[in-house]
Amino acid sequence: MLALGVPNLPSDRTMDDIDKELQKLCGIKSIRYEGAFNHIYYVNDLSAIISQEMHNPSIRPHLRFLPEDSGKELGEAYQGQRWLTEQDPDLLTPMHSVLGQNFFTLEPTLLHDKRVCMPSRWFTRSGRVYAKAWPMKVVELDDGASGWAVQTHLEIEVAESDLLLSFPEFKRLHLSLKAMDPSKIIGMQSDEDIPAEYAKWTKTDPSFGNKWRTKSNGKQVLAFPIWLYCDDTSDNVSKKWNKHNSFLFTPAGLPRCLAQKEKNVHFLCTSNIAQPLEMLDGIADQIECVKSMPRASIPPLGIPKICSLL
């Protein structure tokens, strides 16, 4: 630019200082790992990349965090049965907000028609949010104890407009509603033919509900599914073999027309020493760390899950 006669150019020192400040504000740290075979490698901070994507105004409007029931139409990953019906609910978006209340999966919920159910997963249909849910009923055991039984052998669909009270509000108001305390869960009824047998409820602590309610501290929690890619760079033409294995990912919640654009392909790590499984161990460690201690930043919280390793 100096050769072109551009005036008032900043010095190299000034540009270096600006770059350092920008790195503090927007940069992604690389985390050092030592692999199972004592190889050193670095993995870019996955949670920081996801956080930036969640707040990127050019990306966020296109991201999908819930599966879609699109009938016979199948054109996007979020329309597939894998995401809609087969995925473990623990790996899906656990909450949906309605009129200032946060409704979480695996928690008792009171509906407008006075039924009580337990949402197991959220999904969309024709632009509206619904829940797949298990009905709940009050039962009394032979020893006189009474409480709620979760009828996991049955499944109902509940529209967001049917939701009345979330678990904390239901628990707070159950006496005035003359209802059983929603935290008193006897167990699960998984077989309609054996109505008196109840398996122990182990999916949550009934007294506290979904673990993400406590972890999120009131923030929005969204599952952030990714396509994880591993590739080797082995096509150089030099005389010396210089193979590198690299991991990259793209957000699976993006439409196909956007997912493969260069700006949406994110680099995680590369090494010509560490083996792919060694590096994958570091990536898995980051995912588990995010799940146990989500990044305390501006909401929402994006919880990564791997849809597929390619």
N, C-alpha and C positions, 0 to 999 in steps of 0.2 A: 504493500500500500504506500510505503514511503517512496518507492520508485515511481508510482503513479501520481505523486504529488499531493497525497491526502494529508492535510494539516492536522496538528494537535493530536498526534497518535500517542497512546500511552506507552510507557517504556516496558521492556520485557519484565522487569522487576514488578511493576504494577500489575501486569497481566498474571504473573505467578501468584501474587498476593490475592488477586480476585479469584483465581482458580482455587486456591486453598479455602477461601471463605465459601465458595459455591459448593465445594466438596463437603464441607461441614454441614451445609444446609440441605443439599440434594444428593450427595454422593452415597454410594453403596459400599459398605465395608466388606472386606474379604476376611473370612474366619479361618484360622489355621487349624489343620487336623493332622494327626499322625495315624496312618492306616494300620490295619491288622498286620501288615508285613513291614511295618516301620517306615513306610514311604510318607514323605511330607507332601501335603497338597492343600489348596485353599478353595473354599466355597463361598461364593457371594451370598450375602445375607438375604435369604429367601423371604423372611417376613418383611424386610424393608422394601424389597421389590414389590411384593403384594400390596403393601401399604401405599406405595406410590401409584400403583395401578388403580387402587380403589378410590384415589383422590384425583386421578387424571381426568379432567373434564372432557377430553376427546375420546376416552375409553370407557369410563364408568357408565354412560347411558346405554352402551351396547352390551354390558355384562349381564348374564343371567345367573341367578343364584338359586333358583328353584326349577325343578323339572316341569315340563309342560305336557299335559294330556292333550295331544293334538289329533286324537282319533287315528285314522288310517294314514294321515300325513306324517312322513318321517324325512326330515331334511337336515336336522341339526342334532347335535349330541344331547342337548337337554330335552329332546323329544323321544329319546329311546327308552325302552322298558328297563334297561339296566339302572338308569338314574331314577326312573319313576317308581319302580316297584321292587327291584332286587337289591339295591344298595342298603347296607346296614344304616339304620336311622342315626346312629352315632356319627356317621360321616357326612350327614346332610345338614342343611341350614336348620338350626334347632328352634328358631323363634320367628314369630310374626307379630307385628304391632298393630293393634286396632284400638282407635279412640283413646290413646294414651296408656293402654295396658300392653304389657309384653307377654304374649302367650307362648310358652315353651312346650316342645314335645316331651312326652313321658311325664306329664304332670296332669292331675285331675283338673278338668275345666267344666264350668257350669254353662249350659246353653240357655237360650231364651225360653225354650219350651220346658225348662226345669230338668231336662236330662243331664246326666253327668257322663262325660267321656274322657278318654285320654288320647290326645293326638299323637300319632306315631311318625308322621311325615307331612310336609307341606308341599303343595304343587299348584300349578295354575291351569286354568281351562277357560278359553275365550276371554282372557284378560282378567279373570277373577281368581282370587286365592282360595283354595280349599285345603282341608286336612283329611288325611286318612286317619281314622280314629278307632279305638276299641271302646265299646260300651262298658260302663261300670254299674254295679248294683250292690246294694247293702245286703250282706249275708250274716247269718248267726251260726257259729260253730257249736258242736256238741258240748263243749266246755263252757258255753255261755258267752264267749267272746264274740264281739260283732265288729264289722268293719266293711271296707269296700273290697270287692273282688273285680279284678280287671279281666274282662272276657276276651282274651286274646284269640279265641277261635272264631270270633265274629269281627267284622270290619264294616264301618259305616263311613260315609262321606259327610263332612260338615263344611258349610260355606262360612267364610269369614264374617258374614252378616249374622250368623247364628250364635257367635261367641258372645257371652255375657260377662263372665267373671273369670279372670286368670287365677292361678293357684294361690298367690298371696292374698288376693281380695276374697276369694272363696273361703280361705282359711280364716280370715278376719271376720267374715260376716256369717259363717255357717250357723251360729247359734240363733241369730235373728231370723235366719231363713228356715230354722228348724230342720237342719240337715246334718248328716254325719260329718264329723271332722274329716276333711279330704286327705289329711296326712295319715289316717288310720287305714292302711291298706293290708288286708288279710293275706292276699296272694293273687295268683293268676289262675283262671279257669281256662285250660287249653283244650278241653274235650267236652263237647256238648252232651255226650252220652254218659259222662261221669260228673254230674253237677256238684257233688259234695267233695270232690278232691281239688285242692288248691295248692299249686306249686308256690314256693316262696318267691316274693317279689324282690328281684336283685338288680333291676336296671337302674334304679336310683335309690337314694336315701329318702323314704317317704316324708320325712320331717322337713327336708330342705328342697326336694324337687330336683330338677335338672341341674347338673353341676355347672352348666354355663350361665345360669342365672346369677350365681355367686361370682364366678370368674369375670363375667362381663361388667359387673357393677353398674348396671343400667344402660350400658352401651348396646348398640345393635350388633348382633353376631350373625355372620354370613359364612357359609361354606364357600371356599374358593377352589373349585376343581381345576386341575391342570393336566395337560398332556406332557409327559416327561420324555425327552428324547436323549438317546445316547448314540453318538456317532464317532467314527475314527477319521482322522485326517491323515490318510496314508498315500495320497496321490501326488506328493511332491516329486519333482524330477531331479533332485540332487542325488549325488552318488551315495550319500549316507542315509541309511534308514532312520526316519525321524517321525515315527507314528505317535499321534496324540489321540487320546480318548477324551471326548468332551460331552458334557451334559448341558442341555438347554430345555426350556419349557415354554409353552404357550398357554394362555388361559382357555380352558375348555368351555367356559361360559360365553365365549364370543361366537358370533355367527361364523360359518365357514369362510365367508367372503373376507373376513377380517383376521381370522386366527393366524393365517400364514403370512400376513404382511410383515415385513422386516421389523417394523417398530414394535410388533407384538411378540417377537421371538426373543426371549430373555436368556442370557448366558448365566450359567451357574458355576461351572468349574471345568478345568482341563488339566491334563497331565500326560507326559510321555513316560512316566515312571510308575505312578500309582495305577493299579488295575481298576476297571469299572466298578467292581463290587466294593472295593475299598472306598472309592469316592461316593458311591451310593450310600454307604454307611454314614458318611458325614451329612448327606442330604436328608436321610431318614432321621438322624439326630436332630437336625434343625426343625423338621416337621413335628417331632415329638415335643421339642422345647416350646414351640408355638402353641401346641395344644395344652401343655401344662401351665405355661406362663405367657399368655398372649401379650403382644406388644401394647404397652400402655400409651396409646397415642390418641389422636382425634378419631372418634368413631366413624365408620363401623370397624369391627374387628373381622379380619379375613382369615379364616381357618383353612389351611391348605389340605387338599386330599388329591391323591394321584388317581386319575381315571384310568390311565393306561401308560405302560412303559414301552416305548417304541424304539 
